[in-house]
Amino acid sequence: MAKKRPQTKAKPQIADGEIPVVGAREPCPCGSGRRYKACHGRAAQHAATELVHRPFEGLPGECDWVALRELVPAATVELTLKDGLPEGVPSVTLATVLPMAWPALRRDDGSVLLGLQNDTASGDISRDLADTLQRALTAEPGTPVEGRRAPSDGPRLQELLDPEGAFEPVVHSGFEFWVPDPENATPDVTASLERANAAAIPTVKLTGVDAAYWCETPEKNHLRWVMPHEEERLLDALARLHAAGRSNLGDGTRLVGSFRAHGLTVPVWDLPSSVTAEDIEKPAAEFAERLAGALASDAPLTADERRARGGLTNRQVTLS
């Protein structure tokens, strides 16, 4: 006759906010008797992978965050933390790319470099970057910070950075900002620097309008302009200008389409190879005025404007 198994008392339930992360196949710490992946791990996984379409919304310079993440090869920005710099950390600098694709680096002097163009483990770039930044602030000087999946309840950049802080990108011609002392750089870093410099496309940030970046390629130059306006309204406005022959930036230039990146729209113009960033400053400022007028219109699109809009939409590419 089989022995009766002694009855065990049910484990006390734990509040959701107190449930620790365990292995997917382990019993859930909440005491439900189910595996973690089928219980509270499911919600944690969903929170970690749910895509945030505008991860930089609410940060100063959202359009420039998008540009530096997707379009600009080499740039840096000094970041201002909401609670000030911790002791022993003289500065925190956002960089488009770091050597060896490190997510972050704590330099020998204690300063922190945070890489922006890295793969992230979850659907919220802001949360992943905030997690990397927090770990970099406490890392040993002279060490890189490895990537990981950020806790689903961890802070986002919007909680760590000063909402009133300036966001002023400095575009570089190469990646020499990686190595303040090139003579003492490791062979791996030196090789990474050479590869990055060889692949960098010359890029210049316009000064007269926000988040517009001129770049030079072998066949032609381009202007890529990250805009904060709601997508449908912006496409209508661009279509109005395009149909009226007012969407270009001067002779030989042409609005060719747009990117969609992190919830924002990035119109793109082809420019003759002879047109420099300085040459395009005035036409870009004039276009900004025309665009403001088109954005203010609520009139239905005409047949020609609808055709223009369809052409722009068909040439739209999603980067993220």
N, C-alpha and C positions, 0 to 999 in steps of 0.2 A: 504494500500500500504506500503510495507516494506521500512523502512528508509535505505538510503544509508549509508554504513559504511564509516566513514572518512578514507581517505587514509593516511597511515603512511609512513614516510620516511624509506627507507631501512637502516638498521644499517650499519655503516661503517665496512668494512672488516678489520680484525685484522691479522697481520702477524703471520704465524704459530708458530714462536718462542715465541709469546706473549699470546697465547691462554691459559687461565687458565684451570685447571682440575675442572670439575663440575660433578654432579650426572649423571649416565648413561641415565636417562630419561629426564633430563632437556634440554632446548633448547641449542644448541651449541653456545658458546660465539662469534663464528665467524660471526653470523648474517645470516647463510644460511637458517634458519627456520627449520632445521632438528634437531632431538634429538642428543645429544652429542655422544651416543654410535654408531649412524649411520653416524657420520660425523668425526670430528677430534679425537673422542674417539677411533675409530676403529684403526687408525694408532698408537695411544698411547698404546692401548692394545697389538697390534702386536709387538711393540718395547719392551714391558715389558715381553712378553712371548716367544719371539723368542729365541731358544736355542743357546747358544754360546758353541761350542764343546770343545774349549780349553780356558776356562775362565782365566787361569793363564799364558797364553802365554805372553812372554815379561817381566815377573817378574823374578828377580833373584831367582834361586832355584825352577824353575817351577816343576821339578820332585818331590822335597820334599813337595811343596804345595799339590800336588796330594796325596802323601803318607800320609801326616798328615790329609788330608780331608777324606781319605777312609780306611786307613790301620792301623794307629798308635793310640793306645788308649789315651796315656797321653804324651803330649809334649808341649813345649813352644818355641817361637822364639822372640827375641827382634827385633822390626820393626823400620826402619829409615824413617821418613817422608821427603818428598822432600823439604818442606818449613820449616823444623825444628819443634821442639815441641812448642806448644802454651804455653803461660805463665800459670803456675799452673798445668801443666801436666809433671811430671818428667820422665815418660816412657810410651811406648805403646808396649804391649806384645800380640802376637798371641798365643792362646791356643787351643788345639784340642777341648776341651769341657769345659764348665763353669758350676757351680752349678745351678741346677734347669733348665738346658738347656737355660740359658740366652744368647741372641745374643751378648751382651757386658756388661761390668761392669766398672763403674767409682768408684774406691776405695776411701776410706776416705782420703788417702794422695794425691788424684788427679790423680794417675796413671790409665791407661786404660788397661783392658783385653778384647781382641776381640775373640769371639768364632768362630771356623771354621766349626765344624761338625753339624751345625744347618740346618733345612729345610729353603730354601729360596723361596721368593714369585715370583720370575721371572725366566727366563731362563738364566740369566747372574749372576752367583755367584759373580763375581768380582764387579759388580755394586751394588749388594745387600750388600756385605761386606763393600764397600766404604761408602755407605749411613749410615750403622750402625756405622762405625768408626767415621764419621763426627759428628753424633749425640752424640756419647760417649765423644768426646773431649769437648763438651759444656754442658754435663749433670752435674747435681749437684753431688758433691762428696758423695760417699756412696750409690749410686743408680744404679740399673741395667737399661739397655736399652732394650726396647721391640722391637720385629720384626715388619716389615711393608714392603709393596711393594715400592721399590725405584723408584723415578721419572725416567721416560725413558730417560731424558736428563741429569741425574745426572752423576757425575764423576765415573770412575772405579778405582780400586786399582792401576792400571798402571799410573794413573794421580796423585795419592796421595803419593805413596811410592818412595823413592829414587832409581832410576834404578841402581845406583852403590853401594847401600847398601848391606852389607853381609846378607845372609839368612842361619843361623846356628842353626838348631833344637837341642834342648836339650830334650832327651827322659827321662821320669820319670817312676819310678816303680809304682807310684800311683798319686793321685790328691791332695796331701798335699799342693801343690803350690797355691791352691784355697784360703787357710786360713792362712795368715801370723800370725794370733793370734788365734789358735784353741780354747783357753779357752773362748773367747768372741764370737764365731760363733753362729749364730742362730740355733735352733733345726732343721729347714728345711734344712739349709746348711749342718749341721752335718750328717743328715740322707742321704742326696744326696751324700755326700762324701763317706759314708760307702757303699752305693749301687754301686757307680762307682768303688771303689777299689776292691770290690768283683768280679766285672765283667771284670776287666782289664786283658788282656793277656800279660804276660811278653814279652817285645819287646826291641831289641837293634839295634841301627843304626851302620852299619859297618863303619869303618874309612878309609879303603883302596880304596873303590869305592864309587861313588855318588849314593845316594837315594836307597840304598839296606838295607832292614830291616829283621833281624832274629826275629822269634817269636816262642814261646814254647806253645804247646797244649798238652792235656793229652796223646794222642796216638803217636804223632810224632811232630817234629819241622819243620819249613818251612823257606825258604828265599823268600822274595817278593821284586822284584827289578824294580823300575819305570825307564823306559828308554826313552830318548828323540827322538829316531830315528823314521823316518817315518814308519808307521805300516807295509805296504806291504814289504818294504825292510828288516825290522827287522825279520818278519816271514820267509822270504826267508833265511836269515842268520842263524836263529835258526834251520831251517829245514836242512841246509847243515851240521851243527854241529851234529844235532840229528841223521841223517842218517849215519854219520861217527863215531858214538859212542863217540862223544866228547862234548856232551851237559851237562854232569853231573858235579858235584862239588866234586867228590871223591867217595870212596866206599860206597855203600848203599844209595847214593843220586840219585835223578831222576828229570829231568825236566818234569813236569806233565801238563803244560798248561799255560794259561795267563789270566789276567784280562784286560779289556779295561776300562779306567777311564779318563774322562775329556780330551779326544783326545790323550791320551798316552797309550802305551802298558806296561803291568806289568807281565813279566815272573815269574812263581812260581815253586820252587823246593821243593820236599819232602826230609826231612833229618831225619836220625835216631834220636831218642830221646836223644842219648848220645852225639850228635854233638852240640857244643856250638857256640855262635857267634864268639868267638875267634878262634875256630877251622876252621871256614869257611872263615876267612879273606884271607888267602893265596890262596885257591882254587878259590875264587871269583875274585881276582886280575888276576890270570892265565886265568880264563874264559874270562875276559874282553879283554885280548890280543887276544884270539882265536876269539872272536866275532868281533873285529876290522878287522881281516883278512877276515872273512866271509862277513862282510858288504862291503868290498872293491871289492868283486867279482861280475862281471856282467855276468858270464857264465849262460846259461839256466840251470834250475834245472834238475837233472837226474830223472829217474822213482822212484828210492828209495827216493830221496829228496822230490819229489812231494807227495809221500805217507806220508812221515814224516810231511810235511807241512799240509796235510789234517788232520792228527791226531791232530796236535797242534791247528788248526783252530776249529776243532770240540769240543775241550775242552776249548775254550775261553769263558769267562763270562764277560758280560758288567755290570760294577758297576754304571755307570752314563752316 
